[in-house]
Amino acid sequence: MYSQAGYGPGKPLAFTLLYDAGDIHETVALAVTSMWNDVLGAEVTLDKREWQYFLDTRNNRADWQAMRFAWFGDYNDASTFLDIFHSDSAQNLSGFHSQEYDELLDVISQTLDSDQRSGNTHQAEMHLLNANPVIPLYFFVSKHLVSPRVRNYQPNILDVHRSQYIELMREE
């Protein structure tokens, strides 16, 4: 596919990867850049920005061709991730536009029957996967070491742990 697109040793893919400073972002940016260069011969210019400057820059597509971006689900429903690709979403930084996809999301938001909603959600997911507006590189994980003395700690998909329910038992 890479060579069919016209890229190869004599004509490497060249692009700018925008990412924000801190955490693991620089490590990942350096790793994927190295892999893209080793495997594809890609010439990647790294553009690291402090968080606020990164936020200001990410909306200017002329400054970058690839960007580190993350989205954390803020509620337990697939729409928290699907909605960011709606054509009118302020978070749709990929510029993805599909009238069919937008219509599916509109139907999902108004569907109360769980089986029908699940089927429509699956259709929207498949549409998005086939359109491929973004390429996920990695997924964040949460790691917690919890003492056996801690009671009522419940791991959950949102990684929210309300301390009002947690108890610390005495050592026996």
Summary of the structure (lengths in Angstrom):
residues: 172
radius of gyration: 20.8
end to end distance: 63.0
largest distance: 70.1
contacts: 370
relative contact order: 0.10
helix: 38%
strand: 13%
